[in-house]
Amino acid sequence: MLSQYQIIHVGIHETTAPMKIVRTKQTTTYFLACFGGKGLVLIDGRWRVCGAGFACLLPAHTLNAFEAIPGSRWQFCWVCYQRPDEQRPIAGSTSPVMARFDPLPLQSAILGLMYECNGPGQPTLMQEWADLIHAYVLRFAQPSDQPDQLRMLWERVAAHLADPWSLAKLAHEAGYSNEHLRRLCRRQLGRSPMHQVTYLRMRRATELLASTELTIEAIAHEVGYHNPFVFSNALRNGSAGGLPNTGARNGPQPAITASRSGKNTQTPEPSHVPD
């Protein structure tokens, strides 16, 4: 039932400190919706608090990390997607990274599916629960309330990552003022406009690193970096949050090589988490 949507597992979990999970070679897209307490999620290379009524969508080929907060019982449900290379990813260029989300419908659908799987096992109802689970994730990943201008803007950026994007150019393309674009991006995506550009570049770069034999220099140019050393630092410290372990590539890449050897893929300590 779930496999038709490329969902490999779903679940509901409750945990407390000192739980910590780090996935350095994440090949799946992971959706988490919190319905109780709060915990930490590593997003764009920094720890962010995910509390009740919020959800996050973490694309494949990024460093995923989760940590429970002392004194808080973290309750959440999740859906994990395995995307074939030929299929469009669930996390698109306009998908929010973290945003408000009512977890109750998704939690109820997962519980309904679990009940059927462990009890009556009626195929028709199992299919309906699976349909609902996927639909609720899509509600977050592909929000219908996003202005068309914003959606088309990020689709253009994703298709032309090598262009020299600036805040002024982004605002002009979308037909907004700089400040209005900032507010929209913060509300809809959880990022500033230029941070979103960096995120899209790093996401594409990690996909190319994991799935092609292109050199670091070639990938850097394809996603808008003319200096491979600046690009390697952005990959190591920026939106990608980590590097896929795909072996050394040709070209100048000391920072990349060190990271792939396992020396620089550590998650940052969550001691400076914002309130």
N, C-alpha and C positions, 0 to 999 in steps of 0.2 A: 504493500500500500504506500509506504513512505518512499520506496525506491523510485517511483515514477517522478518524484520531485528531486531526486538525488539526495534525499535526506538519509544519513547513515545512522543517526541516533537522536533521540529526544530524551528529556528527563527532567526531574524536579529534585532539587538538592537543598539541604540545610547544613550549614557548617559554622564552625567557630575557629578562632585562633588556636593554634599556630598554623592553620592550613595555608599552604602556598603551592601554586601550580605554575610551572614555567614550561612553555612549549616552544622550543627553538626552531623546530622544523615543521611548523604548522602548514599542512597542505589543504586544510578544509576551511570553509567559512563558518564562523561561530557566532550565533546570536544568543544573547543572555538577557533575560528580563527579570528584574528584582521585584519581589512582592513582600519582602520583609527584611528589616535590618539594613545593613549596608556593608559593602566591602570595597576593595581596591581593584581596579583594572588598569593594566598598562596600555595606554593609548597614545599613539604618536610619540613614543619614547618617554612619557611621563605618567606617573600614577594619578588616577582620577577616582573619586568616590562615586560608586554606583549604589544608590539607595532605592528604597521602595518607590515605585512609580516611575522608574527610569529603566532604559534598556540600552544596550550597546551592540553594535554589529562590527565584527572583526574579520576583515577579508583574509583570504589565504595568502601565504608567503610573507606573513608578518610575525614578529615575535609576540606571542600571546602570554600574558602572565596575570594571575589572579591571587589575591591575598586577603584573608579574613582580617578584620580589625578587632583588636582586643576589646572585650566587653560588649561586642555586638554579635548577635546571632544572624548570620547572613542567609537569607532564603531566596532562591531564584529558580527559574526554569530555563531550559536551553534547547536549542535546535541546532544541529550540526549538518552542514551540507558538503558533499563531495562533488565538485564540479568537473566534468570532463572538459578537456581543452576546447572542444568545438562548441560548448554551450555558453550562453551569455551568463556572466556571474550574477548572483543574487544581489551583491553589493555593487551598485552602479556609481557613476561619477557624481550623482546628486544624493546618494544615500547618506543619512546622518551617521556620525560616529557614535554619539551618545545623545539621547533626547528623552523627553517625557514619553511614557508609554504605559497604558493600562494593561497590567500583566494578567488580570483575572480571566479574560476570554481564552488566552493562550494556555494558561495553567489548567483551566477547565477542560480544554480540548485534549491536552496531554493526559490528564486524569481519565477522561472518557476513553481514550485509546487504550490506556493501560488496563482499564476495567474490562474492555472487550477482549483484549489479548489474553488476559489471565482468567477470563470467565466464559461468557457466552460465545465469544468468537464469531459474531455474526458479520460476514464479509461486507455487507452493505453499510452497516454502521461504522465498521473499521475504516472503510473508504471515506465516509463523510467526516470522521474525526481527522483523518490525514489531510483531507482537503482544507479543513478549517485551520489546522496547524500551519500549513503553508500559507494560507491566505492572511493569517495574522502576522506572520513574519513579513510578508510583502507589504502589509499596511505600514510597517515601520520602514522597510528598505526602499520602498517606492511611494513616498507620501503623495497623496492626491492634492494636498493643499499647497504644494509648492507652486509659486508663480511660474508660468511658462518661460518668462524671460530668464529666470534663474536656472531652470533646468536646461534650456538651450545653451546658455552661457557655458555651463560646465561640460556639456557634451562637446562644444566647440573646443574648449581648452583641452579636454582629454584627447581629442583628435589632432591637436596641434601643440603638443607639449614642448616642442623645440622653439616655439615662438617666444620672444622676450616679453612675457606678461608682466604688467605692473598694475597697481591698484587703479590708476587712472584709465588704463586701457581696458581693464575688466569692467569698470563702471560704464565706460563709453559703449562697450559692446552690449551690455545689458540694458542700457538706457536709464541708468540710475545715477544719482550722485554718489560720491565716494562713501559718505557717511551712511546713506540708505543701504548701500550694498553691504557695508560692514554689519549693520544691524540685522539684515536679512540672513546673512551667512551665519552669524552667531546663533540666531534663533532656529534656523532650519537645519544647519549642519554641525553646529557646535564648534566651528572654527572661524578664524578670520579669513577674508578672501585670499590673501597671499599664502596663508597656511594651507588652505585648500589646494592651491596650485602645487605647493611643495608635496603635499600628501599624494596627489594624483601622479606627480612625477616619480615619487619614491615607490608607489604601488606598482606602476608600470615597470620601473627598473627591476624590482624584485621578481616580477613575473618573467622578465627577460633573462635575468640571471638564472632562474630556476628551470627555464624551458628552452633556452637557446645556447649556442656556442659563441655568441658575440663577445668581443673583448669588452673589458671595462670601459675603454675609451669610446668604443662605438656606442655602447649603451648610454654613456654620459651624454654624447652628442644627440642621441635620439630623444632624450627626455629634457634637453635644454641646458645642459651643463657643458661649457667649453673647456673647463679645467677638470681633468679626471681626479685630481687630488681633492679639489673642493667637493666633487661629486661623491668620492669615497667617504669623506667626512660626513656629508649629509646623510648618506646611507647608514653609516655607523651610529650617528648620533641623532638623526632626525626622525621623520615621519614613519620610515619603515620599521624602526624599532629593533632592527636586527637583520642579519643576512642569511640567506639560504646557503647551506653547506654544499656547494656545487663544484668545488675544486678551483684551483687557480686558473686565471685567464691571462691572456697576453696583454701587454701594455703596462704603463706605469700605474701601480696599484698597491703600494706598501700597506696602506691602511686596510684595504680589502683583504689582502692575503693574511694579515695578522688576525683579522676578525674571523676568517674561515678556519684558522687554525684553532679557534676556540678560546682565544685570549681576550677578545673584546665583545663577547656576546652575553655578558652578564647583565642582568636587569638592574636598573638603578634602585638604590635603597629607598623605601617609601617614607623616609623621615621628614621630607619636606612637602608632604601632601597638603594642598590647600584645603581650607575649611569648606 
